[in-house]
Amino acid sequence: MKILYAIQGTGNGHVSRAREIIPHLKKYGDLDLLVSGTQAEVDLDDEVKYRFHGFGFVFGEKGGVDFLKTWKQFNTAQFLSDVKKLPVKDYDLVINDFEPVCAWACKLKGKKNVALSHQSAFVSDKTPQLKGFHWGKIIMNHYAPTNAHVAFHFERYDDFINTPVIRSEIRNLNTENLGHYTVYLPAYSDEFILNQVKKFSNIKWQIFSKHSKNSYSTDNAEITPINNEKFQKSLASCEGFLTGGGFEGPAEALFLKKKVLAVPMKNQYEQQCNALAMENMGVLVIWNEREFASKLQNWVQDDKIIEVNFPDETAQIIERLINTYGNKF
């Protein structure tokens, strides 16, 4: 069986999860990989057959998406050309992790494909979501159209939703508490974060930056460009994790029994919904910058750890996907 696995390359979560899924997919046939997007610092160990610019957002420095840079970097003609050229009908099974080039190639060429993603959890009304009308939900529903869904979320809200894929390298970490706090807030500038944490001069902050190419230090903080190995070491030994409203990062921290403080990106529907789900679980969430200082202080002083159960079920999930959709799509 020939399998195409298309992966979103905006942010690190999709690629990190793919690193765990790829070895299982290889057991069932000849696997080709496709990646689009330009914002991930984590890379795959396996050869990527198709690399596209795609259409992903650019992180800003004020808590949200930089819409101007996002629009400027999108090349409509190139996107349409990539969609047209991609030979999706050469494959027996196409699997898509919220990747638009492959999804639209399948839709326009009449090739069925199955979503294997966190975003597909939002197909279910049982998944925590913001009330009312939101443009973000419309965009998310049409960004990467698929025909079937295998999803991941913090809880099993529906029968097609699984708990997070926790990478083996995370599962195998030896954890301890050295007292520092790990920070990953890619939508905020280093300056903004430093202004928040400098008030806690007795605490060491290890900040992983989306915006700095060089490491540097202040009195109580270390700023480091994104590095997978250094980040894992910091996370394994931290007291708490200050992060955005992503999915894989908070899931890994919760699995490691670290306390989490989430700051979802402004006007980013998925992150806002993720934050709502985390808040329902008991995770503290900063919904706007006015409450940043007070909630950060409350969180630092609180020792609350959220108990989660994220069993290692990746092999079974992929087996069910293959048995259900292999040679049928």
Secondary structure as UniProt FT lines:
FT   STRAND          2..8
FT   HELIX           13..25
FT   HELIX           26..28
FT   STRAND          30..36
FT   STRAND          50..52
FT   STRAND          64..65
FT   HELIX           67..73
FT   HELIX           76..85
FT   HELIX           88..90
FT   STRAND          93..97
FT   HELIX           100..109
FT   STRAND          114..117
FT   HELIX           119..123
FT   TURN            125..126
FT   HELIX           135..143
FT   STRAND          148..152
FT   TURN            159..160
FT   STRAND          161..162
FT   HELIX           168..171
FT   STRAND          181..184
FT   TURN            186..187
FT   HELIX           190..197
FT   TURN            198..199
FT   TURN            201..202
FT   STRAND          205..209
FT   STRAND          216..217
FT   STRAND          221..225
FT   HELIX           228..237
FT   STRAND          240..244
FT   HELIX           248..255
FT   TURN            256..257
FT   STRAND          259..263
FT   HELIX           269..281
FT   STRAND          284..285
FT   HELIX           289..291
FT   HELIX           292..301
FT   HELIX           314..325
FT   TURN            326..328
//
